[in-house]
Amino acid sequence: MRGGTYTNGTYYGGYWSNLTGTAAAPIVVRDSPGERATVTKFLIVRGAYTWFWGLEVVNPDPGGVRALGVDTRGPGTKLINVVVHDASASGIYVGLEASNAEVYGSISYNNGRTDNLDHGIYCQSQTSTLLKDNIVFDNWAYGIHCYASAGEYLQNITLEGNVAFNTDVWGMPGSADILVGGQVPASGITIDRNYTYRTNYSNTRVADVGYDQAMNQDVVLTNNYFIGGWSHVGAWATATATGNTLFNFNSGGMLWNIGNLSGQTWSGNTFFGDSTATAWLYTATTAADNSATTFSGWRTLTGLTDPGRYAGSVLTGVNVLVRPNQYELGRANIIVYNWAQQGTVSVDVSGILNVGDHYVVQHAQDLYGAPIAGGTYDGGPLQLPAVSITPPTPLGTSTVEPAPVTGPTFNVFVLMKTP
């Protein structure tokens, strides 16, 4: 697609796609190199094996008819590096009909204002769904919301490398940055190397793994960096939880488990904060006492003798994560936790760029604005400023308060090679 704004689509002002490819020969709908193609209102995808790549989808009048930003239900569809914002309902919806669907490298924000109940990404799955390396922030309710109230629609869902932050800044209190679970059992769930952050961390929930209405089957919960709120783990027949880092600043909860834990393995996790704070919960049954306890008390209640250790009262230094984009060479997400409050951070991108490559670094909360860095790569680490970007204001409303600024403590950047 050539650059420009596509308006007045033939389906209620939006766009409906029945383009149909095959697994061996998918149809790719992509913006032209160096150009910005913007689809207004919404995009409905019903054809199979179609990849939508690099497009912007925005509803300029989100106060009007409730509509999902991108509604995909075609088998084998992929959304790659798309930017979806200001949808009146959820930004990206992956329906149960979209077997083996993938949402990759996409950015979703300022979505879900209808009744304050919609989300950045909403998914269901009867076969398998992959959500990987997406950036989700400042949505009305949940960030990533994989939920079902009926049917076997929470099967084989993988969340990997996503960064979700500042969920429910305007909408539904208590929404999590990441949710996988519902009123029916989930199975085949993998949640690996995902990252969260909250500016307001009072009584917030960063992750809800399993919800609290069903006995789920199996989950692998590994190497996540959950910062700024409760991590809630529902009832699972089997679970492996290792290598995770949890921290909730000066107040609020750490971890809340539900149900029989005999089939679960907890080990090698790292906690920060005060181990003597009453920030831990275990609910063995629905009638159990929900009073918070200390880390030691929680271990006694759960029977988990060595789930991990406290490594300090606060996080220190700078934690930089570079996530290469598997579809575009020279592109990567850069996630920075600047606990040291440095003015600049050093980022090794030698695995992304080659010497002599031209590049820009955009802030994820201002993707189409002026680059925060750029030039010709000389082989050394990039020195990125620890900026304090004002998040984008939701369209069509003057009643909401500004979204909170995450910098200089937390920033997410997108590195892109240029011609």
C-alpha positions as CSV (number, residue, x, y, z in Angstrom):
1,M,0.0,0.0,0.0
2,R,1.2,3.4,-0.8
3,G,1.6,6.0,1.9
4,G,-1.4,8.1,2.8
5,T,-4.6,7.9,4.7
6,Y,-7.3,5.5,3.6
7,T,-10.8,6.8,4.6
8,N,-14.4,6.2,3.9
9,G,-14.1,2.4,3.5
10,T,-17.0,0.6,1.9
11,Y,-18.0,-1.2,5.1
12,Y,-19.6,1.3,7.5
13,G,-16.6,3.6,6.8
14,G,-14.1,0.9,7.6
15,Y,-12.5,-1.9,5.7
16,W,-13.3,-5.6,5.3
17,S,-10.8,-8.0,3.8
18,N,-11.6,-11.4,2.3
19,L,-8.2,-11.8,0.7
20,T,-7.3,-15.5,0.9
21,G,-3.9,-17.0,0.5
22,T,-2.5,-20.4,1.4
23,A,-0.1,-21.6,4.1
24,A,2.6,-22.0,1.4
25,A,1.7,-18.7,-0.3
26,P,0.2,-16.2,2.1
27,I,-1.0,-12.8,0.8
28,V,1.0,-9.9,2.2
29,V,-0.6,-6.5,2.6
30,R,2.2,-4.1,3.5
31,D,3.0,-0.4,3.5
32,S,5.5,0.7,0.9
33,P,9.1,1.1,2.1
34,G,9.6,4.4,3.9
35,E,5.9,5.3,3.7
36,R,3.2,5.4,6.3
37,A,-0.1,3.9,5.3
38,T,-3.0,4.7,7.6
39,V,-6.3,2.8,7.6
40,T,-9.1,4.7,9.4
41,K,-12.1,3.4,11.4
42,F,-11.3,-0.3,11.5
43,L,-10.0,-3.3,9.7
44,I,-11.9,-6.6,9.6
45,V,-10.0,-9.7,8.4
46,R,-11.9,-12.8,7.3
47,G,-9.8,-14.3,4.6
48,A,-7.3,-17.0,5.5
49,Y,-3.5,-16.8,5.3
50,T,-3.2,-13.0,4.9
51,W,-0.5,-11.0,6.6
52,F,-1.0,-7.4,7.4
53,W,2.3,-5.7,7.9
54,G,3.4,-2.3,9.0
55,L,0.0,-0.5,8.7
56,E,-1.4,2.0,11.1
57,V,-5.1,1.5,12.0
58,V,-6.8,4.4,13.9
59,N,-10.4,5.4,14.6
60,P,-10.5,9.2,14.3
61,D,-14.0,9.2,15.9
62,P,-13.8,6.6,18.7
63,G,-16.8,8.1,20.5
64,G,-19.0,6.8,17.7
65,V,-20.0,3.3,16.9
66,R,-18.3,0.6,19.0
67,A,-15.7,-1.1,16.8
68,L,-12.6,-3.2,17.2
69,G,-9.5,-1.7,15.7
70,V,-8.4,-4.9,13.9
71,D,-10.8,-7.8,14.0
72,T,-9.1,-10.9,12.7
73,R,-10.9,-14.3,12.4
74,G,-9.2,-15.8,9.3
75,P,-7.1,-18.9,9.8
76,G,-3.4,-18.5,9.5
77,T,-3.5,-14.7,9.6
78,K,-0.7,-12.6,10.9
79,L,-0.5,-9.0,12.1
80,I,3.2,-7.9,11.9
81,N,4.5,-4.6,13.1
82,V,1.1,-2.9,12.9
83,V,0.2,0.1,15.0
84,V,-3.4,0.2,16.3
85,H,-4.7,3.0,18.4
86,D,-7.9,4.8,19.6
87,A,-10.3,2.0,18.8
88,S,-13.5,2.4,20.7
89,A,-13.4,-1.3,21.5
90,S,-10.3,-3.5,21.8
91,G,-7.4,-2.5,19.6
92,I,-6.6,-6.0,18.3
93,Y,-9.0,-8.9,18.5
94,V,-7.9,-12.5,17.6
95,G,-11.1,-14.6,17.3
96,L,-11.3,-18.3,18.0
97,E,-11.8,-18.9,14.2
98,A,-8.3,-17.5,13.5
99,S,-6.6,-20.8,14.0
100,N,-2.8,-20.6,14.3
101,A,-2.9,-16.8,14.2
102,E,0.0,-14.5,15.1
103,V,0.3,-11.0,16.4
104,Y,3.9,-9.9,16.2
105,G,5.9,-6.7,16.9
106,S,2.7,-4.6,17.0
107,I,1.9,-1.5,19.1
108,S,-1.5,-1.1,20.7
109,Y,-2.5,1.9,22.8
110,N,-5.4,4.2,23.8
111,N,-8.0,1.6,22.9
112,G,-11.1,0.3,24.7
113,R,-13.1,3.3,26.0
114,T,-16.5,1.7,25.4
115,D,-17.9,1.2,28.9
116,N,-14.3,1.3,30.0
117,L,-14.1,-2.4,29.4
118,D,-11.9,-3.1,26.4
119,H,-8.3,-3.9,25.9
120,G,-5.1,-3.5,23.9
121,I,-5.1,-7.1,22.6
122,Y,-8.0,-9.6,23.1
123,C,-7.4,-13.2,22.0
124,Q,-9.1,-16.6,22.1
125,S,-7.8,-19.8,20.7
126,Q,-9.1,-23.3,19.7
127,T,-5.8,-24.4,18.1
128,S,-2.9,-22.1,18.8
129,T,-2.1,-18.4,19.0
130,L,1.2,-16.6,19.3
131,L,1.5,-13.1,20.7
132,K,5.1,-12.1,20.5
133,D,7.2,-8.9,20.9
134,N,4.2,-6.6,21.0
135,I,4.1,-3.2,22.9
136,V,0.9,-2.5,24.7
137,F,0.2,0.5,26.9
138,D,-2.4,3.1,28.1
139,N,-5.5,1.1,27.2
140,W,-8.8,1.5,29.1
141,A,-9.0,-2.0,30.6
142,Y,-6.5,-4.9,30.2
143,G,-3.3,-4.7,28.2
144,I,-3.2,-8.3,26.8
145,H,-6.5,-10.1,27.5
146,C,-6.7,-13.8,26.6
147,Y,-10.1,-14.7,28.1
148,A,-13.1,-16.9,27.4
149,S,-16.4,-17.4,29.3
150,A,-17.5,-20.6,27.4
151,G,-16.1,-23.3,25.2
152,E,-12.5,-24.7,24.8
153,Y,-11.2,-21.3,23.6
154,L,-8.1,-20.9,25.7
155,Q,-5.9,-23.5,24.1
156,N,-2.2,-23.4,23.2
157,I,-1.6,-19.7,23.7
158,T,2.0,-18.4,23.8
159,L,3.0,-15.0,25.0
160,E,6.6,-14.2,24.5
161,G,8.7,-11.0,24.6
162,N,5.7,-8.7,25.0
163,V,6.0,-5.5,27.0
164,A,2.8,-4.2,28.6
165,F,2.6,-1.2,30.9
166,N,0.2,1.3,32.5
167,T,-3.0,-0.7,31.9
168,D,-6.4,0.7,33.0
169,V,-5.1,4.3,33.3
170,W,-8.6,5.6,32.7
171,G,-10.9,2.6,32.8
172,M,-11.5,-0.6,34.8
173,P,-9.6,-0.7,38.1
174,G,-7.8,-3.9,38.8
175,S,-7.2,-4.9,35.2
176,A,-3.9,-6.6,34.6
177,D,-1.3,-5.8,32.1
178,I,-1.3,-9.5,31.1
179,L,-4.3,-11.9,31.5
180,V,-4.6,-15.5,30.3
181,G,-7.6,-17.3,31.9
182,G,-11.3,-17.2,32.1
183,Q,-14.4,-19.1,33.2
184,V,-13.3,-22.2,31.3
185,P,-10.0,-24.2,31.7
186,A,-6.9,-23.0,29.9
187,S,-4.4,-25.5,28.6
188,G,-1.1,-25.4,26.8
189,I,-0.2,-21.9,28.0
190,T,3.3,-20.5,27.8
191,I,4.2,-17.1,29.2
192,D,7.9,-16.4,28.7
193,R,10.1,-13.3,28.8
194,N,7.4,-10.7,29.1
195,Y,7.9,-7.3,30.8
196,T,5.6,-5.0,32.7
197,Y,5.7,-1.6,34.4
198,R,3.3,0.6,36.4
199,T,3.7,4.2,37.2
200,N,0.9,4.0,39.7
201,Y,1.6,0.8,41.6
202,S,-1.0,1.1,44.4
203,N,-3.2,-2.0,44.4
204,T,-2.5,-2.9,40.8
205,R,-2.2,-6.2,39.0
206,V,0.5,-6.8,36.4
207,A,-0.2,-10.4,35.6
208,D,-3.2,-12.7,36.0
209,V,-2.3,-16.2,35.0
210,G,-5.3,-18.5,35.2
211,Y,-8.0,-16.1,36.6
212,D,-10.1,-17.6,39.5
213,Q,-13.1,-19.3,38.0
214,A,-11.7,-22.6,36.6
215,M,-9.3,-25.4,37.3
216,N,-6.8,-24.9,34.5
217,Q,-4.6,-27.6,32.9
218,D,-1.0,-26.6,32.3
219,V,1.2,-23.5,32.2
220,V,4.8,-22.6,31.7
221,L,5.7,-19.3,33.4
222,T,9.3,-18.5,32.9
223,N,11.8,-15.6,32.8
224,N,9.2,-12.8,33.1
225,Y,10.0,-9.4,34.6
226,F,6.8,-8.4,36.4
227,I,7.2,-5.0,37.9
228,G,4.6,-2.8,39.6
229,G,1.8,-4.8,41.0
230,W,0.3,-8.2,42.1
231,S,1.1,-11.3,40.1
232,H,-1.9,-13.5,40.4
233,V,-1.7,-17.2,39.6
234,G,-5.0,-19.1,39.5
235,A,-5.6,-22.9,39.9
236,W,-3.4,-25.1,37.6
237,A,-3.1,-28.9,37.6
238,T,0.5,-28.5,36.5
239,A,2.7,-25.4,36.4
240,T,6.3,-24.6,36.0
241,A,7.3,-21.2,37.3
242,T,11.1,-20.5,37.2
243,G,13.4,-17.6,36.4
244,N,10.8,-14.8,37.0
245,T,11.6,-11.5,38.7
246,L,8.9,-9.8,40.8
247,F,9.0,-6.3,42.4
248,N,6.2,-4.0,43.6
249,F,8.0,-0.9,44.8
250,N,7.2,0.3,48.3
251,S,3.7,-0.9,48.8
252,G,1.2,-3.4,47.4
253,G,1.2,-7.1,46.8
254,M,3.7,-9.5,45.3
255,L,2.2,-12.9,44.5
256,W,-1.2,-14.5,45.0
257,N,-1.7,-18.2,44.4
258,I,-5.0,-20.1,44.3
259,G,-5.8,-23.8,44.6
260,N,-3.9,-27.1,45.2
261,L,-0.2,-26.5,44.3
262,S,0.9,-30.2,44.4
263,G,1.4,-30.4,40.7
264,Q,3.4,-27.1,40.5
265,T,7.1,-26.5,40.4
266,W,8.3,-23.1,41.7
267,S,12.1,-22.5,41.7
268,G,14.8,-20.0,40.8
269,N,12.6,-16.9,41.0
270,T,13.9,-13.6,42.2
271,F,12.0,-11.2,44.4
272,F,12.8,-7.6,45.4
273,G,11.2,-5.6,48.3
274,D,10.7,-6.3,52.0
275,S,10.3,-10.0,52.7
276,T,8.6,-9.2,56.0
277,A,5.9,-7.2,54.4
278,T,2.4,-8.7,54.3
279,A,2.4,-8.8,50.5
280,W,1.8,-12.5,49.8
281,L,-1.5,-14.4,49.5
282,Y,-2.5,-18.1,49.2
283,T,-6.1,-19.1,48.7
284,A,-6.4,-22.9,49.0
285,T,-10.2,-22.9,48.5
286,T,-12.8,-20.3,47.7
287,A,-13.7,-20.3,51.4
288,A,-10.2,-19.8,52.6
289,D,-8.9,-16.7,54.4
290,N,-7.6,-14.1,52.0
291,S,-5.5,-12.3,54.5
292,A,-2.1,-11.3,53.3
293,T,1.0,-12.7,54.9
294,T,4.8,-12.5,54.7
295,F,7.0,-14.4,52.3
296,S,7.9,-16.8,55.1
297,G,4.2,-17.3,56.0
298,W,3.3,-17.8,52.3
299,R,5.9,-20.5,52.0
300,T,4.4,-22.3,55.0
301,L,0.9,-22.0,53.6
302,T,1.8,-23.2,50.1
303,G,4.4,-25.8,51.0
304,L,6.7,-24.3,48.5
305,T,10.0,-24.5,50.4
306,D,12.3,-23.1,47.8
307,P,10.4,-21.0,45.2
308,G,13.2,-18.4,44.9
309,R,14.9,-15.7,47.0
310,Y,14.8,-12.1,47.9
311,A,17.8,-10.4,46.2
312,G,17.4,-6.9,47.7
313,S,14.9,-4.3,48.8
314,V,15.0,-2.4,45.6
315,L,16.1,-2.9,42.0
316,T,19.3,-1.2,41.0
317,G,21.4,-0.4,38.0
318,V,20.1,-0.5,34.4
319,N,18.3,-3.4,32.8
320,V,18.3,-3.3,29.0
321,L,16.5,-5.9,26.9
322,V,17.0,-6.0,23.1
323,R,14.5,-8.0,21.2
324,P,15.4,-8.6,17.5
325,N,12.5,-8.5,15.1
326,Q,12.2,-11.8,13.3
327,Y,10.5,-10.3,10.2
328,E,12.6,-7.2,9.6
329,L,16.3,-7.3,9.7
330,G,17.8,-4.3,11.5
331,R,14.7,-3.8,13.6
332,A,14.4,-4.4,17.3
333,N,12.4,-3.5,20.4
334,I,14.6,-2.0,23.2
335,I,13.2,-2.1,26.7
336,V,15.0,0.0,29.4
337,Y,14.5,-0.2,33.1
338,N,16.6,2.7,34.3
339,W,16.7,2.1,38.1
340,A,19.9,4.1,38.4
341,Q,18.2,7.2,36.9
342,Q,21.1,7.7,34.4
343,G,20.8,10.5,31.9
344,T,21.7,8.1,29.1
345,V,21.8,4.3,28.7
346,S,24.2,2.2,26.7
347,V,22.6,-0.3,24.4
348,D,24.5,-3.0,22.5
349,V,22.9,-3.5,19.1
350,S,25.7,-5.3,17.4
351,G,23.5,-8.3,16.9
352,I,21.0,-6.1,15.0
353,L,22.9,-3.7,12.9
354,N,26.1,-4.0,10.8
355,V,28.7,-1.4,10.7
356,G,27.7,1.3,8.1
357,D,24.0,0.7,8.5
358,H,21.8,3.8,8.7
359,Y,19.3,3.7,11.5
360,V,16.8,5.6,13.6
361,V,15.5,5.0,17.1
362,Q,11.9,5.9,17.8
363,H,10.2,6.1,21.1
364,A,7.3,3.5,21.3
365,Q,5.0,6.2,22.7
366,D,5.8,8.6,19.8
367,L,6.5,6.2,17.0
368,Y,5.8,8.7,14.2
369,G,7.5,11.7,15.9
370,A,11.1,12.9,15.7
371,P,13.7,10.1,16.3
372,I,15.4,10.2,19.7
373,A,18.6,9.0,18.0
374,G,19.9,8.0,14.6
375,G,22.8,8.1,12.2
376,T,25.3,5.6,10.8
377,Y,26.2,2.6,13.0
378,D,29.9,2.5,13.9
379,G,29.8,-0.9,15.8
380,G,29.8,0.5,19.3
381,P,26.9,0.7,21.8
382,L,24.2,3.3,21.2
383,Q,23.9,6.0,23.8
384,L,20.2,6.6,24.2
385,P,18.8,9.5,26.2
386,A,16.6,8.5,29.2
387,V,13.8,10.7,28.0
388,S,10.5,11.5,29.6
389,I,8.0,11.4,26.7
390,T,4.5,12.7,27.1
391,P,2.2,9.8,26.0
392,P,-0.2,10.4,23.2
393,T,-3.5,11.9,24.1
394,P,-6.6,9.8,23.3
395,L,-8.5,11.1,20.3
396,G,-12.0,12.5,20.6
397,T,-12.1,13.2,24.3
398,S,-11.1,16.1,26.6
399,T,-12.3,14.5,29.8
400,V,-9.5,12.0,30.6
401,E,-6.5,12.9,32.6
402,P,-3.1,12.7,30.8
403,A,-1.6,9.2,30.8
404,P,1.4,9.0,33.2
405,V,4.9,9.6,32.0
406,T,7.2,6.5,32.4
407,G,10.6,8.1,31.8
408,P,13.3,8.4,32.8
409,T,12.8,5.2,34.8
410,F,11.2,3.2,32.1
411,N,11.3,3.6,28.3
412,V,10.6,1.4,25.3
413,F,12.2,2.2,22.0
414,V,12.0,0.8,18.4
415,L,15.3,0.5,16.5
416,M,14.9,0.5,12.7
417,K,17.4,0.3,9.9
418,T,16.9,2.9,7.2
419,P,18.1,3.2,3.6
